[in-house]
Amino acid sequence: MAGPRASPRRVGTILRMLLRLATTDDGEAIRAIYNHEVTHGTNTFDLVPRTAGEQRTWVLRHQGAHPAIVAVTEDAAGRGGEDAGATVLGFGLLAPYRDRPAYATTVEDSVYVHRDARGRGVGRAILEELLRLGAAQGFHTVIARISGANEPSIRLHQACGFTLVGVEREVGRKHRQWLDVVELQRML
């Protein structure tokens, strides 16, 4: 599978934004969004915030067939498609579902939106772009594994054509509570 060919594109949502592949320059903004969820939320089951070095490695790992993308404010975008100084509103990625070869055409998606940009179309734009990139890469199916407490993400995935395949009961423990994982799937 060749690397994704994504170029900045305007998204007609409530909030004007551009979607593009993530770069190492986005690392700190991505890390801030993610680490907030690590320390304050249950949308990730990670318990230890990422360091700057770990975040850089993460971005570099998601520059091929399993891309990471960012949604940035359009109003901060400069001339010629450059977005120096743009605010990262959210990010998403496709990751290998499992490491066994027979799973190679299945991916898992993740979408994270900055808490101040939620409810404004950012998550939907990111998820729709991930689905487009996944189909362009030749992937067959996308799995979403979502904390059972994250109703907005479950509704978003269902609105984008995902169907419920199961619930894993109390498989995680964070902030002194047991957490379910809701698993959804969409065929590409």
C-alpha positions in Angstrom: 0.0 0.0 0.0 1.4 3.4 -1.0 1.4 6.3 1.4 -1.8 8.5 1.4 -2.0 11.5 -0.9 -3.7 14.1 1.2 -3.6 17.8 0.4 -5.2 20.6 2.5 -8.9 20.8 1.7 -11.6 23.1 2.9 -14.4 21.4 4.8 -17.9 22.9 4.7 -18.7 22.6 8.4 -19.9 24.9 11.0 -16.3 25.8 11.8 -14.1 26.7 8.9 -11.0 24.4 8.9 -8.5 22.7 6.8 -7.6 19.0 7.0 -4.1 17.8 6.2 -1.6 15.1 7.1 0.0 15.7 10.5 3.7 16.8 10.7 6.2 16.9 13.5 5.4 20.7 13.8 1.9 19.6 15.0 3.4 17.4 17.7 3.0 19.7 20.6 -0.6 20.7 19.8 -1.5 17.0 19.3 0.3 16.1 22.5 -1.6 18.8 24.5 -5.0 17.5 23.2 -4.1 13.9 23.9 -2.4 14.4 27.3 -5.5 16.3 28.5 -7.5 13.2 27.9 -4.8 11.0 29.5 -4.9 13.0 32.7 -8.5 14.2 32.9 -10.7 11.9 30.7 -11.6 8.4 29.9 -11.4 8.7 26.1 -8.0 7.0 26.1 -7.0 4.2 28.4 -3.4 5.6 28.6 -2.4 6.5 32.1 0.9 8.3 31.5 1.1 11.5 29.5 3.3 11.4 26.4 6.7 13.2 26.4 7.7 15.4 23.5 10.1 12.7 22.2 7.3 10.1 22.3 5.0 12.4 20.5 7.6 13.0 17.7 8.0 9.3 17.3 4.3 8.9 17.1 3.9 11.5 14.4 6.7 9.9 12.3 5.1 6.5 12.7 1.8 7.8 11.2 3.2 9.2 8.0 2.7 6.2 5.7 -0.1 3.8 5.1 -1.6 4.5 8.6 -1.8 8.3 8.5 -2.5 10.9 11.2 -4.3 14.0 10.2 -5.0 17.3 11.8 -7.9 19.8 11.5 -6.5 23.4 11.7 -8.3 26.7 11.7 -8.7 28.0 8.2 -8.5 31.7 9.2 -5.0 31.2 10.4 -3.9 29.6 7.1 -1.4 31.7 5.1 -1.1 32.1 1.4 -0.1 29.2 -0.8 -1.8 26.6 1.4 0.6 27.1 4.3 -0.8 27.2 7.8 2.0 28.5 9.9 0.5 29.6 13.2 -2.8 27.7 12.6 -4.6 26.3 15.6 -4.9 22.5 15.7 -8.6 21.8 16.5 -8.3 18.1 16.6 -6.5 15.1 15.1 -7.3 11.6 14.0 -5.4 8.5 12.8 -5.7 5.1 11.3 -3.7 2.4 13.0 -3.1 -1.3 12.4 -5.9 -3.2 14.0 -3.7 -6.2 15.0 -0.2 -7.3 14.2 -1.0 -10.6 12.6 -0.8 -10.6 8.7 -4.4 -11.6 8.1 -5.5 -8.4 9.7 -3.5 -6.2 7.3 -6.6 -4.8 5.6 -8.3 -3.8 8.8 -7.6 -0.6 10.6 -8.6 1.1 13.8 -9.5 4.7 13.9 -9.1 7.3 16.7 -10.4 10.9 16.7 -9.6 13.5 19.3 -11.0 17.0 19.3 -9.8 19.9 21.5 -12.3 20.5 24.3 -13.0 24.0 23.1 -13.8 22.9 19.6 -16.2 20.1 20.3 -19.7 20.1 18.9 -18.6 22.2 15.9 -18.2 19.6 13.2 -14.4 19.0 13.8 -14.7 15.3 14.7 -17.0 14.5 11.8 -14.7 16.2 9.3 -11.7 14.3 10.7 -13.5 10.9 10.7 -14.9 11.4 7.2 -11.4 12.2 5.9 -9.9 9.1 7.7 -12.5 7.0 6.0 -11.7 8.6 2.6 -7.9 8.0 3.2 -8.6 4.4 4.4 -10.5 3.6 1.2 -7.9 5.2 -1.0 -5.2 3.0 0.8 -7.2 -0.1 0.0 -8.2 -1.0 3.5 -11.4 -3.2 3.8 -12.8 -2.3 7.2 -12.4 0.2 10.0 -12.9 -0.7 13.7 -13.7 1.9 16.3 -13.1 1.0 20.0 -14.6 3.7 22.1 -14.9 4.2 25.9 -18.5 3.3 26.8 -18.8 6.7 28.6 -18.0 8.6 25.3 -21.5 8.8 23.9 -20.7 11.7 21.5 -18.0 9.6 19.8 -20.3 6.6 19.6 -23.0 8.7 18.0 -20.5 10.3 15.6 -19.3 6.9 14.4 -22.9 5.7 14.0 -23.8 8.8 12.0 -20.8 8.0 9.7 -22.1 4.5 9.0 -20.5 2.4 11.7 -22.5 -0.4 13.3 -22.3 -1.8 16.8 -20.5 -5.1 16.9 -20.2 -5.5 20.7 -19.4 -4.2 24.1 -16.5 -5.3 26.2 -17.6 -4.9 29.8 -15.3 -3.4 32.4 -12.1 -4.1 30.5 -10.4 -0.9 31.6 -9.9 0.9 34.9 -9.1 4.6 35.2 -9.9 7.4 37.6 -11.2 4.8 40.1 -13.9 3.5 37.7 -14.4 0.5 35.5 -14.7 1.3 31.9 -16.5 -0.5 29.0 -15.3 -0.5 25.4 -17.9 -0.2 22.7 -16.8 -1.7 19.4 -18.2 -0.4 16.1 -17.3 -1.4 12.5 -17.6 0.1 9.1 -16.9 -1.6 5.8 -15.1 0.6 3.2 
